[in-house]
């Protein structure tokens, strides 16, 4: 699998991870490791925040969306 971000720029670089949100393959330069808050619960509610965050790999676009465009 190739890095999608690099492929869009005409570069050929192998992916090392897959974004947990969109499934995009990303290389080491574009992979962002972030501790994401996890919620658990049944349908439809109640849900509650899990006591620990879980590390996840995100692409730059999903990271920006998760962080509110910051």
CHARMM internal coordinates of N, CA and C (Angstrom, degrees):
IC EDIT
DIST 1 N 1 CA 1.4537
DIST 1 CA 1 C 1.5240
ANGL 1 N 1 CA 1 C 108.07
DIST 1 C 2 N 1.3002
ANGL 1 CA 1 C 2 N 115.37
DIHE 1 N 1 CA 1 C 2 N 142.89
DIST 2 N 2 CA 1.4680
ANGL 1 C 2 N 2 CA 122.28
DIHE 1 CA 1 C 2 N 2 CA -179.74
DIST 2 CA 2 C 1.5227
ANGL 2 N 2 CA 2 C 110.75
DIHE 1 C 2 N 2 CA 2 C -105.15
DIST 2 C 3 N 1.3323
ANGL 2 CA 2 C 3 N 115.28
DIHE 2 N 2 CA 2 C 3 N 157.38
DIST 3 N 3 CA 1.4702
ANGL 2 C 3 N 3 CA 121.16
DIHE 2 CA 2 C 3 N 3 CA 176.84
DIST 3 CA 3 C 1.5336
ANGL 3 N 3 CA 3 C 108.74
DIHE 2 C 3 N 3 CA 3 C -70.17
DIST 3 C 4 N 1.3158
ANGL 3 CA 3 C 4 N 117.12
DIHE 3 N 3 CA 3 C 4 N 122.96
DIST 4 N 4 CA 1.4629
ANGL 3 C 4 N 4 CA 121.90
DIHE 3 CA 3 C 4 N 4 CA -178.03
DIST 4 CA 4 C 1.5261
ANGL 4 N 4 CA 4 C 111.39
DIHE 3 C 4 N 4 CA 4 C -66.25
DIST 4 C 5 N 1.3072
ANGL 4 CA 4 C 5 N 117.30
DIHE 4 N 4 CA 4 C 5 N -40.72
DIST 5 N 5 CA 1.4744
ANGL 4 C 5 N 5 CA 121.15
DIHE 4 CA 4 C 5 N 5 CA -178.23
DIST 5 CA 5 C 1.5235
ANGL 5 N 5 CA 5 C 109.55
DIHE 4 C 5 N 5 CA 5 C -63.17
DIST 5 C 6 N 1.3267
ANGL 5 CA 5 C 6 N 117.13
DIHE 5 N 5 CA 5 C 6 N -45.99
DIST 6 N 6 CA 1.4595
ANGL 5 C 6 N 6 CA 120.45
DIHE 5 CA 5 C 6 N 6 CA 178.09
DIST 6 CA 6 C 1.5251
ANGL 6 N 6 CA 6 C 111.32
DIHE 5 C 6 N 6 CA 6 C -65.76
DIST 6 C 7 N 1.3325
ANGL 6 CA 6 C 7 N 116.97
DIHE 6 N 6 CA 6 C 7 N -39.96
DIST 7 N 7 CA 1.4621
ANGL 6 C 7 N 7 CA 120.28
DIHE 6 CA 6 C 7 N 7 CA 179.87
DIST 7 CA 7 C 1.5276
ANGL 7 N 7 CA 7 C 110.81
DIHE 6 C 7 N 7 CA 7 C -60.55
DIST 7 C 8 N 1.3306
ANGL 7 CA 7 C 8 N 117.56
DIHE 7 N 7 CA 7 C 8 N -37.45
DIST 8 N 8 CA 1.4646
ANGL 7 C 8 N 8 CA 120.85
DIHE 7 CA 7 C 8 N 8 CA 178.79
DIST 8 CA 8 C 1.5245
ANGL 8 N 8 CA 8 C 111.54
DIHE 7 C 8 N 8 CA 8 C -67.23
DIST 8 C 9 N 1.3501
ANGL 8 CA 8 C 9 N 116.15
DIHE 8 N 8 CA 8 C 9 N -21.59
DIST 9 N 9 CA 1.4642
ANGL 8 C 9 N 9 CA 120.93
DIHE 8 CA 8 C 9 N 9 CA 178.12
DIST 9 CA 9 C 1.5273
ANGL 9 N 9 CA 9 C 111.68
DIHE 8 C 9 N 9 CA 9 C -97.41
DIST 9 C 10 N 1.3407
ANGL 9 CA 9 C 10 N 116.14
DIHE 9 N 9 CA 9 C 10 N 8.95
DIST 10 N 10 CA 1.4581
ANGL 9 C 10 N 10 CA 120.63
DIHE 9 CA 9 C 10 N 10 CA 178.41
DIST 10 CA 10 C 1.5153
ANGL 10 N 10 CA 10 C 114.13
DIHE 9 C 10 N 10 CA 10 C 80.10
DIST 10 C 11 N 1.3254
ANGL 10 CA 10 C 11 N 117.55
DIHE 10 N 10 CA 10 C 11 N 14.20
DIST 11 N 11 CA 1.4630
ANGL 10 C 11 N 11 CA 121.61
DIHE 10 CA 10 C 11 N 11 CA 179.93
DIST 11 CA 11 C 1.5252
ANGL 11 N 11 CA 11 C 109.10
DIHE 10 C 11 N 11 CA 11 C -101.14
DIST 11 C 12 N 1.3135
ANGL 11 CA 11 C 12 N 115.63
DIHE 11 N 11 CA 11 C 12 N 156.94
DIST 12 N 12 CA 1.4659
ANGL 11 C 12 N 12 CA 121.76
DIHE 11 CA 11 C 12 N 12 CA -179.44
DIST 12 CA 12 C 1.5284
ANGL 12 N 12 CA 12 C 108.19
DIHE 11 C 12 N 12 CA 12 C -119.00
DIST 12 C 13 N 1.3202
ANGL 12 CA 12 C 13 N 116.86
DIHE 12 N 12 CA 12 C 13 N 101.34
DIST 13 N 13 CA 1.4627
ANGL 12 C 13 N 13 CA 121.40
DIHE 12 CA 12 C 13 N 13 CA -177.91
DIST 13 CA 13 C 1.5261
ANGL 13 N 13 CA 13 C 108.68
DIHE 12 C 13 N 13 CA 13 C -138.02
DIST 13 C 14 N 1.3163
ANGL 13 CA 13 C 14 N 115.81
DIHE 13 N 13 CA 13 C 14 N 136.84
DIST 14 N 14 CA 1.4637
ANGL 13 C 14 N 14 CA 120.48
DIHE 13 CA 13 C 14 N 14 CA -179.51
DIST 14 CA 14 C 1.5250
ANGL 14 N 14 CA 14 C 111.49
DIHE 13 C 14 N 14 CA 14 C -69.35
DIST 14 C 15 N 1.3352
ANGL 14 CA 14 C 15 N 115.37
DIHE 14 N 14 CA 14 C 15 N 143.92
DIST 15 N 15 CA 1.4696
ANGL 14 C 15 N 15 CA 120.87
DIHE 14 CA 14 C 15 N 15 CA 175.02
DIST 15 CA 15 C 1.5232
ANGL 15 N 15 CA 15 C 108.99
DIHE 14 C 15 N 15 CA 15 C -82.26
DIST 15 C 16 N 1.3194
ANGL 15 CA 15 C 16 N 116.00
DIHE 15 N 15 CA 15 C 16 N 147.27
DIST 16 N 16 CA 1.4679
ANGL 15 C 16 N 16 CA 121.58
DIHE 15 CA 15 C 16 N 16 CA 177.25
DIST 16 CA 16 C 1.5238
ANGL 16 N 16 CA 16 C 110.91
DIHE 15 C 16 N 16 CA 16 C -116.10
DIST 16 C 17 N 1.3397
ANGL 16 CA 16 C 17 N 116.67
DIHE 16 N 16 CA 16 C 17 N -9.26
DIST 17 N 17 CA 1.4611
ANGL 16 C 17 N 17 CA 120.23
DIHE 16 CA 16 C 17 N 17 CA -177.93
DIST 17 CA 17 C 1.5255
ANGL 17 N 17 CA 17 C 108.94
DIHE 16 C 17 N 17 CA 17 C -155.84
DIST 17 C 18 N 1.3248
ANGL 17 CA 17 C 18 N 114.45
DIHE 17 N 17 CA 17 C 18 N 166.52
DIST 18 N 18 CA 1.4594
ANGL 17 C 18 N 18 CA 121.64
DIHE 17 CA 17 C 18 N 18 CA 176.95
DIST 18 CA 18 C 1.5170
ANGL 18 N 18 CA 18 C 108.21
DIHE 17 C 18 N 18 CA 18 C -122.12
DIST 18 C 19 N 1.3308
ANGL 18 CA 18 C 19 N 116.65
DIHE 18 N 18 CA 18 C 19 N 131.78
DIST 19 N 19 CA 1.4660
ANGL 18 C 19 N 19 CA 121.25
DIHE 18 CA 18 C 19 N 19 CA 179.26
DIST 19 CA 19 C 1.5390
ANGL 19 N 19 CA 19 C 109.24
DIHE 18 C 19 N 19 CA 19 C -61.82
DIST 19 C 20 N 1.3081
ANGL 19 CA 19 C 20 N 116.68
DIHE 19 N 19 CA 19 C 20 N 129.45
DIST 20 N 20 CA 1.4597
ANGL 19 C 20 N 20 CA 121.88
DIHE 19 CA 19 C 20 N 20 CA -176.88
DIST 20 CA 20 C 1.5283
ANGL 20 N 20 CA 20 C 111.67
DIHE 19 C 20 N 20 CA 20 C -68.33
DIST 20 C 21 N 1.3227
ANGL 20 CA 20 C 21 N 118.81
DIHE 20 N 20 CA 20 C 21 N -20.24
DIST 21 N 21 CA 1.4658
ANGL 20 C 21 N 21 CA 121.99
DIHE 20 CA 20 C 21 N 21 CA -177.72
DIST 21 CA 21 C 1.5306
ANGL 21 N 21 CA 21 C 111.17
DIHE 20 C 21 N 21 CA 21 C -91.40
DIST 21 C 22 N 1.3264
ANGL 21 CA 21 C 22 N 118.37
DIHE 21 N 21 CA 21 C 22 N -55.88
DIST 22 N 22 CA 1.4634
ANGL 21 C 22 N 22 CA 120.67
DIHE 21 CA 21 C 22 N 22 CA -172.73
DIST 22 CA 22 C 1.5257
ANGL 22 N 22 CA 22 C 114.17
DIHE 21 C 22 N 22 CA 22 C -103.18
DIST 22 C 23 N 1.3266
ANGL 22 CA 22 C 23 N 117.92
DIHE 22 N 22 CA 22 C 23 N -14.68
DIST 23 N 23 CA 1.4503
ANGL 22 C 23 N 23 CA 120.84
DIHE 22 CA 22 C 23 N 23 CA 178.72
DIST 23 CA 23 C 1.5167
ANGL 23 N 23 CA 23 C 114.51
DIHE 22 C 23 N 23 CA 23 C 85.30
DIST 23 C 24 N 1.3215
ANGL 23 CA 23 C 24 N 117.74
DIHE 23 N 23 CA 23 C 24 N 8.27
DIST 24 N 24 CA 1.4542
ANGL 23 C 24 N 24 CA 122.43
DIHE 23 CA 23 C 24 N 24 CA 179.80
DIST 24 CA 24 C 1.5286
ANGL 24 N 24 CA 24 C 110.17
DIHE 23 C 24 N 24 CA 24 C -70.20
DIST 24 C 25 N 1.3389
ANGL 24 CA 24 C 25 N 117.06
DIHE 24 N 24 CA 24 C 25 N 135.83
DIST 25 N 25 CA 1.4491
ANGL 24 C 25 N 25 CA 121.17
DIHE 24 CA 24 C 25 N 25 CA 173.25
DIST 25 CA 25 C 1.5246
ANGL 25 N 25 CA 25 C 109.23
DIHE 24 C 25 N 25 CA 25 C -76.31
DIST 25 C 26 N 1.3219
ANGL 25 CA 25 C 26 N 117.49
DIHE 25 N 25 CA 25 C 26 N 133.92
DIST 26 N 26 CA 1.4622
ANGL 25 C 26 N 26 CA 121.01
DIHE 25 CA 25 C 26 N 26 CA -178.99
DIST 26 CA 26 C 1.5264
ANGL 26 N 26 CA 26 C 109.95
DIHE 25 C 26 N 26 CA 26 C -133.12
DIST 26 C 27 N 1.3319
ANGL 26 CA 26 C 27 N 115.28
DIHE 26 N 26 CA 26 C 27 N 146.75
DIST 27 N 27 CA 1.4584
ANGL 26 C 27 N 27 CA 121.47
DIHE 26 CA 26 C 27 N 27 CA 177.59
DIST 27 CA 27 C 1.5256
ANGL 27 N 27 CA 27 C 108.92
DIHE 26 C 27 N 27 CA 27 C -83.09
DIST 27 C 28 N 1.3158
ANGL 27 CA 27 C 28 N 115.90
DIHE 27 N 27 CA 27 C 28 N 177.22
DIST 28 N 28 CA 1.4619
ANGL 27 C 28 N 28 CA 120.45
DIHE 27 CA 27 C 28 N 28 CA -178.62
DIST 28 CA 28 C 1.5319
ANGL 28 N 28 CA 28 C 112.04
DIHE 27 C 28 N 28 CA 28 C -62.30
DIST 28 C 29 N 1.3295
ANGL 28 CA 28 C 29 N 117.22
DIHE 28 N 28 CA 28 C 29 N -30.35
DIST 29 N 29 CA 1.4701
ANGL 28 C 29 N 29 CA 120.41
DIHE 28 CA 28 C 29 N 29 CA 179.58
DIST 29 CA 29 C 1.5339
ANGL 29 N 29 CA 29 C 112.15
DIHE 28 C 29 N 29 CA 29 C -71.82
DIST 29 C 30 N 1.3262
ANGL 29 CA 29 C 30 N 117.85
DIHE 29 N 29 CA 29 C 30 N -27.68
DIST 30 N 30 CA 1.4659
ANGL 29 C 30 N 30 CA 121.10
DIHE 29 CA 29 C 30 N 30 CA -176.18
DIST 30 CA 30 C 1.5253
ANGL 30 N 30 CA 30 C 113.81
DIHE 29 C 30 N 30 CA 30 C -106.68
DIST 30 C 31 N 1.3187
ANGL 30 CA 30 C 31 N 118.38
DIHE 30 N 30 CA 30 C 31 N -8.49
DIST 31 N 31 CA 1.4693
ANGL 30 C 31 N 31 CA 121.29
DIHE 30 CA 30 C 31 N 31 CA 178.34
DIST 31 CA 31 C 1.5261
ANGL 31 N 31 CA 31 C 109.27
DIHE 30 C 31 N 31 CA 31 C -76.84
DIST 31 C 32 N 1.3142
ANGL 31 CA 31 C 32 N 115.95
DIHE 31 N 31 CA 31 C 32 N 131.57
DIST 32 N 32 CA 1.4637
ANGL 31 C 32 N 32 CA 121.60
DIHE 31 CA 31 C 32 N 32 CA 179.31
DIST 32 CA 32 C 1.5191
ANGL 32 N 32 CA 32 C 107.89
DIHE 31 C 32 N 32 CA 32 C -119.27
DIST 32 C 33 N 1.3169
ANGL 32 CA 32 C 33 N 116.51
DIHE 32 N 32 CA 32 C 33 N 118.60
DIST 33 N 33 CA 1.4659
ANGL 32 C 33 N 33 CA 121.15
DIHE 32 CA 32 C 33 N 33 CA 178.30
DIST 33 CA 33 C 1.5215
ANGL 33 N 33 CA 33 C 107.79
DIHE 32 C 33 N 33 CA 33 C -89.97
DIST 33 C 34 N 1.3120
ANGL 33 CA 33 C 34 N 115.72
DIHE 33 N 33 CA 33 C 34 N 122.60
DIST 34 N 34 CA 1.4594
ANGL 33 C 34 N 34 CA 120.67
DIHE 33 CA 33 C 34 N 34 CA -175.68
DIST 34 CA 34 C 1.5267
ANGL 34 N 34 CA 34 C 109.36
DIHE 33 C 34 N 34 CA 34 C -136.44
DIST 34 C 35 N 1.3015
ANGL 34 CA 34 C 35 N 117.38
DIHE 34 N 34 CA 34 C 35 N 138.14
DIST 35 N 35 CA 1.4581
ANGL 34 C 35 N 35 CA 120.97
DIHE 34 CA 34 C 35 N 35 CA 172.89
DIST 35 CA 35 C 1.5156
ANGL 35 N 35 CA 35 C 108.01
DIHE 34 C 35 N 35 CA 35 C -79.78
DIST 35 C 36 N 1.3272
ANGL 35 CA 35 C 36 N 116.86
DIHE 35 N 35 CA 35 C 36 N 117.32
DIST 36 N 36 CA 1.4624
ANGL 35 C 36 N 36 CA 122.99
DIHE 35 CA 35 C 36 N 36 CA -175.42
DIST 36 CA 36 C 1.5237
ANGL 36 N 36 CA 36 C 109.42
DIHE 35 C 36 N 36 CA 36 C -105.53
DIST 36 C 37 N 1.3153
ANGL 36 CA 36 C 37 N 115.93
DIHE 36 N 36 CA 36 C 37 N 134.60
DIST 37 N 37 CA 1.4497
ANGL 36 C 37 N 37 CA 121.17
DIHE 36 CA 36 C 37 N 37 CA 175.83
DIST 37 CA 37 C 1.5260
ANGL 37 N 37 CA 37 C 109.25
DIHE 36 C 37 N 37 CA 37 C -69.64
DIST 37 C 38 N 1.3010
ANGL 37 CA 37 C 38 N 115.90
DIHE 37 N 37 CA 37 C 38 N 132.80
DIST 38 N 38 CA 1.4610
ANGL 37 C 38 N 38 CA 121.48
DIHE 37 CA 37 C 38 N 38 CA -178.11
DIST 38 CA 38 C 1.5233
ANGL 38 N 38 CA 38 C 109.29
DIHE 37 C 38 N 38 CA 38 C -112.25
DIST 38 C 39 N 1.3392
ANGL 38 CA 38 C 39 N 116.05
DIHE 38 N 38 CA 38 C 39 N 136.81
DIST 39 N 39 CA 1.4642
ANGL 38 C 39 N 39 CA 122.69
DIHE 38 CA 38 C 39 N 39 CA 177.32
DIST 39 CA 39 C 1.5183
ANGL 39 N 39 CA 39 C 108.02
DIHE 38 C 39 N 39 CA 39 C -113.37
DIST 39 C 40 N 1.3073
ANGL 39 CA 39 C 40 N 116.45
DIHE 39 N 39 CA 39 C 40 N 144.36
DIST 40 N 40 CA 1.4518
ANGL 39 C 40 N 40 CA 120.40
DIHE 39 CA 39 C 40 N 40 CA 176.53
DIST 40 CA 40 C 1.5149
ANGL 40 N 40 CA 40 C 109.11
DIHE 39 C 40 N 40 CA 40 C -131.24
DIST 40 C 41 N 1.3014
ANGL 40 CA 40 C 41 N 115.76
DIHE 40 N 40 CA 40 C 41 N 157.03
DIST 41 N 41 CA 1.4542
ANGL 40 C 41 N 41 CA 119.44
DIHE 40 CA 40 C 41 N 41 CA 178.85
DIST 41 CA 41 C 1.5016
ANGL 41 N 41 CA 41 C 111.25
DIHE 40 C 41 N 41 CA 41 C 159.04
DIST 41 C 42 N 1.2927
ANGL 41 CA 41 C 42 N 115.54
DIHE 41 N 41 CA 41 C 42 N 169.05
DIST 42 N 42 CA 1.4427
ANGL 41 C 42 N 42 CA 120.71
DIHE 41 CA 41 C 42 N 42 CA -178.61
DIST 42 CA 42 C 1.5094
ANGL 42 N 42 CA 42 C 111.25
DIHE 41 C 42 N 42 CA 42 C -92.81
DIST 42 C 43 N 1.3212
ANGL 42 CA 42 C 43 N 114.62
DIHE 42 N 42 CA 42 C 43 N 177.29
DIST 43 N 43 CA 1.4511
ANGL 42 C 43 N 43 CA 119.85
DIHE 42 CA 42 C 43 N 43 CA 179.29
DIST 43 CA 43 C 1.5079
ANGL 43 N 43 CA 43 C 109.98
DIHE 42 C 43 N 43 CA 43 C -85.11
DIST 43 C 44 N 1.3004
ANGL 43 CA 43 C 44 N 123.12
DIHE 43 N 43 CA 43 C 44 N 143.60
DIST 44 N 44 CA 1.4523
ANGL 43 C 44 N 44 CA 124.41
DIHE 43 CA 43 C 44 N 44 CA -19.65
DIST 44 CA 44 C 1.5245
ANGL 44 N 44 CA 44 C 111.81
DIHE 43 C 44 N 44 CA 44 C -78.71
DIST 44 C 45 N 1.2858
ANGL 44 CA 44 C 45 N 119.59
DIHE 44 N 44 CA 44 C 45 N -29.48
DIST 45 N 45 CA 1.4577
ANGL 44 C 45 N 45 CA 123.80
DIHE 44 CA 44 C 45 N 45 CA 177.48
DIST 45 CA 45 C 1.5029
ANGL 45 N 45 CA 45 C 108.03
DIHE 44 C 45 N 45 CA 45 C -156.53
DIST 45 C 46 N 1.2269
ANGL 45 CA 45 C 46 N 127.44
DIHE 45 N 45 CA 45 C 46 N 171.55
DIST 46 N 46 CA 1.4595
ANGL 45 C 46 N 46 CA 126.24
DIHE 45 CA 45 C 46 N 46 CA 5.36
DIST 46 CA 46 C 1.5289
ANGL 46 N 46 CA 46 C 111.67
DIHE 45 C 46 N 46 CA 46 C -81.10
DIST 46 C 47 N 1.2788
ANGL 46 CA 46 C 47 N 114.99
DIHE 46 N 46 CA 46 C 47 N 156.41
DIST 47 N 47 CA 1.4524
ANGL 46 C 47 N 47 CA 120.62
DIHE 46 CA 46 C 47 N 47 CA 171.33
DIST 47 CA 47 C 1.5198
ANGL 47 N 47 CA 47 C 107.15
DIHE 46 C 47 N 47 CA 47 C -125.37
DIST 47 C 48 N 1.2914
ANGL 47 CA 47 C 48 N 115.17
DIHE 47 N 47 CA 47 C 48 N 154.34
DIST 48 N 48 CA 1.4626
ANGL 47 C 48 N 48 CA 119.21
DIHE 47 CA 47 C 48 N 48 CA -179.66
DIST 48 CA 48 C 1.5190
ANGL 48 N 48 CA 48 C 109.50
DIHE 47 C 48 N 48 CA 48 C -140.91
DIST 48 C 49 N 1.3109
ANGL 48 CA 48 C 49 N 114.03
DIHE 48 N 48 CA 48 C 49 N 154.06
DIST 49 N 49 CA 1.4425
ANGL 48 C 49 N 49 CA 121.75
DIHE 48 CA 48 C 49 N 49 CA -178.29
DIST 49 CA 49 C 1.5274
ANGL 49 N 49 CA 49 C 109.00
DIHE 48 C 49 N 49 CA 49 C -74.17
DIST 49 C 50 N 1.3156
ANGL 49 CA 49 C 50 N 116.48
DIHE 49 N 49 CA 49 C 50 N 131.30
DIST 50 N 50 CA 1.4602
ANGL 49 C 50 N 50 CA 120.97
DIHE 49 CA 49 C 50 N 50 CA 175.95
DIST 50 CA 50 C 1.5211
ANGL 50 N 50 CA 50 C 107.79
DIHE 49 C 50 N 50 CA 50 C -69.43
DIST 50 C 51 N 1.3193
ANGL 50 CA 50 C 51 N 117.51
DIHE 50 N 50 CA 50 C 51 N 145.03
DIST 51 N 51 CA 1.4664
ANGL 50 C 51 N 51 CA 120.93
DIHE 50 CA 50 C 51 N 51 CA -172.32
DIST 51 CA 51 C 1.5213
ANGL 51 N 51 CA 51 C 113.98
DIHE 50 C 51 N 51 CA 51 C -64.56
DIST 51 C 52 N 1.3261
ANGL 51 CA 51 C 52 N 118.59
DIHE 51 N 51 CA 51 C 52 N -25.57
DIST 52 N 52 CA 1.4614
ANGL 51 C 52 N 52 CA 119.95
DIHE 51 CA 51 C 52 N 52 CA -179.36
DIST 52 CA 52 C 1.5229
ANGL 52 N 52 CA 52 C 110.16
DIHE 51 C 52 N 52 CA 52 C -120.89
DIST 52 C 53 N 1.3302
ANGL 52 CA 52 C 53 N 115.12
DIHE 52 N 52 CA 52 C 53 N 147.65
DIST 53 N 53 CA 1.4569
ANGL 52 C 53 N 53 CA 120.57
DIHE 52 CA 52 C 53 N 53 CA 173.14
DIST 53 CA 53 C 1.5175
ANGL 53 N 53 CA 53 C 108.60
DIHE 52 C 53 N 53 CA 53 C -79.98
DIST 53 C 54 N 1.3162
ANGL 53 CA 53 C 54 N 116.82
DIHE 53 N 53 CA 53 C 54 N 154.51
DIST 54 N 54 CA 1.4553
ANGL 53 C 54 N 54 CA 122.13
DIHE 53 CA 53 C 54 N 54 CA -179.60
DIST 54 CA 54 C 1.5231
ANGL 54 N 54 CA 54 C 108.20
DIHE 53 C 54 N 54 CA 54 C -117.41
DIST 54 C 55 N 1.3393
ANGL 54 CA 54 C 55 N 118.14
DIHE 54 N 54 CA 54 C 55 N 130.00
DIST 55 N 55 CA 1.4715
ANGL 54 C 55 N 55 CA 119.58
DIHE 54 CA 54 C 55 N 55 CA 178.68
DIST 55 CA 55 C 1.5183
ANGL 55 N 55 CA 55 C 110.89
DIHE 54 C 55 N 55 CA 55 C -68.80
DIST 55 C 56 N 1.3222
ANGL 55 CA 55 C 56 N 116.04
DIHE 55 N 55 CA 55 C 56 N 136.03
DIST 56 N 56 CA 1.4675
ANGL 55 C 56 N 56 CA 122.86
DIHE 55 CA 55 C 56 N 56 CA -179.38
DIST 56 CA 56 C 1.5167
ANGL 56 N 56 CA 56 C 108.80
DIHE 55 C 56 N 56 CA 56 C -137.02
DIST 56 C 57 N 1.3372
ANGL 56 CA 56 C 57 N 115.99
DIHE 56 N 56 CA 56 C 57 N 157.86
DIST 57 N 57 CA 1.4609
ANGL 56 C 57 N 57 CA 121.73
DIHE 56 CA 56 C 57 N 57 CA 175.75
DIST 57 CA 57 C 1.5257
ANGL 57 N 57 CA 57 C 108.30
DIHE 56 C 57 N 57 CA 57 C -102.11
DIST 57 C 58 N 1.3339
ANGL 57 CA 57 C 58 N 115.39
DIHE 57 N 57 CA 57 C 58 N 130.29
DIST 58 N 58 CA 1.4606
ANGL 57 C 58 N 58 CA 121.84
DIHE 57 CA 57 C 58 N 58 CA 179.69
DIST 58 CA 58 C 1.5227
ANGL 58 N 58 CA 58 C 109.82
DIHE 57 C 58 N 58 CA 58 C -124.94
DIST 58 C 59 N 1.3429
ANGL 58 CA 58 C 59 N 116.58
DIHE 58 N 58 CA 58 C 59 N 154.13
DIST 59 N 59 CA 1.4636
ANGL 58 C 59 N 59 CA 120.89
DIHE 58 CA 58 C 59 N 59 CA 172.28
DIST 59 CA 59 C 1.5328
ANGL 59 N 59 CA 59 C 106.82
DIHE 58 C 59 N 59 CA 59 C -85.21
DIST 59 C 60 N 1.3227
ANGL 59 CA 59 C 60 N 118.73
DIHE 59 N 59 CA 59 C 60 N 166.52
DIST 60 N 60 CA 1.4679
ANGL 59 C 60 N 60 CA 120.37
DIHE 59 CA 59 C 60 N 60 CA -179.45
DIST 60 CA 60 C 1.5389
ANGL 60 N 60 CA 60 C 113.71
DIHE 59 C 60 N 60 CA 60 C -58.88
DIST 60 C 61 N 1.3335
ANGL 60 CA 60 C 61 N 118.52
DIHE 60 N 60 CA 60 C 61 N -37.67
DIST 61 N 61 CA 1.4688
ANGL 60 C 61 N 61 CA 120.94
DIHE 60 CA 60 C 61 N 61 CA -178.54
DIST 61 CA 61 C 1.5253
ANGL 61 N 61 CA 61 C 111.41
DIHE 60 C 61 N 61 CA 61 C -67.68
DIST 61 C 62 N 1.3252
ANGL 61 CA 61 C 62 N 117.52
DIHE 61 N 61 CA 61 C 62 N -44.59
DIST 62 N 62 CA 1.4690
ANGL 61 C 62 N 62 CA 120.54
DIHE 61 CA 61 C 62 N 62 CA -179.75
DIST 62 CA 62 C 1.5278
ANGL 62 N 62 CA 62 C 110.84
DIHE 61 C 62 N 62 CA 62 C -70.91
DIST 62 C 63 N 1.3159
ANGL 62 CA 62 C 63 N 117.06
DIHE 62 N 62 CA 62 C 63 N -33.72
DIST 63 N 63 CA 1.4621
ANGL 62 C 63 N 63 CA 120.16
DIHE 62 CA 62 C 63 N 63 CA 176.41
DIST 63 CA 63 C 1.5307
ANGL 63 N 63 CA 63 C 109.59
DIHE 62 C 63 N 63 CA 63 C -62.93
DIST 63 C 64 N 1.3346
ANGL 63 CA 63 C 64 N 116.94
DIHE 63 N 63 CA 63 C 64 N -44.41
DIST 64 N 64 CA 1.4650
ANGL 63 C 64 N 64 CA 120.90
DIHE 63 CA 63 C 64 N 64 CA 179.43
DIST 64 CA 64 C 1.5269
ANGL 64 N 64 CA 64 C 110.63
DIHE 63 C 64 N 64 CA 64 C -63.15
DIST 64 C 65 N 1.3330
ANGL 64 CA 64 C 65 N 117.45
DIHE 64 N 64 CA 64 C 65 N -40.48
DIST 65 N 65 CA 1.4607
ANGL 64 C 65 N 65 CA 120.75
DIHE 64 CA 64 C 65 N 65 CA 179.31
DIST 65 CA 65 C 1.5257
ANGL 65 N 65 CA 65 C 110.61
DIHE 64 C 65 N 65 CA 65 C -66.98
DIST 65 C 66 N 1.3221
ANGL 65 CA 65 C 66 N 116.72
DIHE 65 N 65 CA 65 C 66 N -40.59
DIST 66 N 66 CA 1.4634
ANGL 65 C 66 N 66 CA 121.45
DIHE 65 CA 65 C 66 N 66 CA -179.91
DIST 66 CA 66 C 1.5199
ANGL 66 N 66 CA 66 C 111.17
DIHE 65 C 66 N 66 CA 66 C -65.16
DIST 66 C 67 N 1.3041
ANGL 66 CA 66 C 67 N 116.19
DIHE 66 N 66 CA 66 C 67 N -36.38
DIST 67 N 67 CA 1.4674
ANGL 66 C 67 N 67 CA 120.94
DIHE 66 CA 66 C 67 N 67 CA -177.62
DIST 67 CA 67 C 1.5243
ANGL 67 N 67 CA 67 C 112.24
DIHE 66 C 67 N 67 CA 67 C -91.97
DIST 67 C 68 N 1.3144
ANGL 67 CA 67 C 68 N 117.89
DIHE 67 N 67 CA 67 C 68 N 9.67
DIST 68 N 68 CA 1.4596
ANGL 67 C 68 N 68 CA 120.80
DIHE 67 CA 67 C 68 N 68 CA 177.15
DIST 68 CA 68 C 1.5111
ANGL 68 N 68 CA 68 C 113.03
DIHE 67 C 68 N 68 CA 68 C 73.98
DIST 68 C 69 N 1.3263
ANGL 68 CA 68 C 69 N 117.13
DIHE 68 N 68 CA 68 C 69 N 32.37
DIST 69 N 69 CA 1.4526
ANGL 68 C 69 N 69 CA 120.60
DIHE 68 CA 68 C 69 N 69 CA 176.03
DIST 69 CA 69 C 1.5103
ANGL 69 N 69 CA 69 C 114.76
DIHE 68 C 69 N 69 CA 69 C 79.12
DIST 69 C 70 N 1.3175
ANGL 69 CA 69 C 70 N 116.64
DIHE 69 N 69 CA 69 C 70 N 9.49
DIST 70 N 70 CA 1.4800
ANGL 69 C 70 N 70 CA 119.23
DIHE 69 CA 69 C 70 N 70 CA 179.12
DIST 70 CA 70 C 1.5021
ANGL 70 N 70 CA 70 C 111.09
DIHE 69 C 70 N 70 CA 70 C -81.29
END
COOR INIT
IC SEED 1 N 1 CA 1 C
IC BUILD
